[in-house]
């Protein structure tokens, strides 16, 4: 029994799959924050449904038409890594939601965190934690396609 528990503890995000964190009420990615604004503004901006774009089956909001257009040209550059899941949790081998106001730009990519404590723990060993998070994310299966009604 101990062997089974040890194996389960080391399996990355077992029984989970890649997907984008969405607001559970609206279904919008990263709680409606404009992903481009993390790179262009001192603080991230809330987007608007006026500037919505669907990418990877999820609606994303933008503060301006220009930010929407920038995202459309290179969504993989501006969308948060790990589908917007907490980077520290991903480094530890499991998925958890994140708070879009707790973030870092790491290696020119947006990473989000569940809490300030998780961000601080990630920062203490950033190169190691970042590598672990990327490895664990890559090991996850892709999110199954949504059934069409």
N, C-alpha and C positions, 0 to 999 in steps of 0.2 A: 504494500500500500504506500509506503514512503517513496518508493521509486516512481510510482505513478504521479504522486503529488510533485515530486521534484521535476519530472518531465513536463508536467503541465505548467509549472512555474516558469520554465524557460522557453516555452513555445510563444512566439510573438503573436500577441493579440488573437489567441485561439478563437475560432468560431466567429470571427469578425471579418468584415470586408471593407475595402476602400469605399468611401463615399464622402460627400460634402456635408459639413455641419450646416443645418438650416434652423432658423427660428421655428420652434414648434407651433407657434400660433399662425405665422404668416407663410412659412415654407420658403422664406427668402434666405439666401446664403449670407453668412456672417452677420446675421441680425440686421441686414439692410445697410451696413457700412459700405462705403465706396472703396473697393480694394486699391484703386489707383491713387486715391488720396493719401494712403499711408506713405507713399513715395514722394508726393508733391507738396504736402501740407505739414505744418508743425504737429498737428493732431489729426487723426482720421475724421472724415466727415460722414454724416449719415447721407445715404443716397435717397433718391425719390423714385416712386413708381413711374414718373414721367420719363425717366431715363433707364428703363429696364432692359436687360438683355438675358436671354436664356442660354446657358452654357452648361454642358454635361447634365442636362435634364433639370437644372436648378435655376430659378430666377436670381439675378444679381441686380442690385440697384446702384446708381451712380449719381453723384452730386451735379454733374454737368454732362451735356452732350459730348463735349470734348473728351472727358474721362471715359465715357461709354465707348467712343470710337477707338481710343487708345487700347482699351481692354479687348475689344473685338479683334484688333490686329495682333495681339499677343497675350491671350488670357493666361497661358502657362507661366508668363513672367509675373503677372500681378496677382493672380489667385493665391491664397495662402497655401503653403506646403501642407502636406498631410490632410488635405481636404478641410483645413481649418480646425482640425482636432488639436488638442493640447500637445505641443512638441515634447514636453517633459514626460507626459504620460506615454506618448508613442515611444520615447527612448526607453521607458520602463517596460514596454511590451504590451500596452493595451491602449484602446481608444477611449477618449473622454471628450466631452464638449469643451469649448473654450469660451473665453470672454473676449470679444473683439477689441476691447479697450486695453487689454494687457497683451502686449506684443513686442517683437523685436524684428529688425531687418537683419538677417543672418545670411552672409554670402549672397547679398543682393536679392534675397527672397524674404517674403513675409512669413513669419511664424507667429502663431497665437498660443496663448497659455490659458489654463483654467483659473489660475490664481497668481498673485504676486509672488507667493512662496515658491510655486512651481517655476516661475521665470527666474527667480534668484538661484534655485537649485540648478537649473539648466545653465545659467551664466557661470557658476562655479567651475564647471567642467565642460564648457561649451563645445570644444572640438570633439570630445568623446561622446557627449550626449547627442550632438547633431548627427554624428556618424551612426550611432545606434538607432536614432529615430528614422533616418533615411533607410537603413537596412531593414528595420522592422516594417516600415511602410511598404517597401518593395516586396516583402514576403507575403503581404496580405493579398488575397484574391480580389479581383475587381468586383465592385458592387453589382449584384445581379440587376438586369434591366427591369424597369418597372413594367407591370402588366398594363396593357392598353384596355380601356373600357369601351 
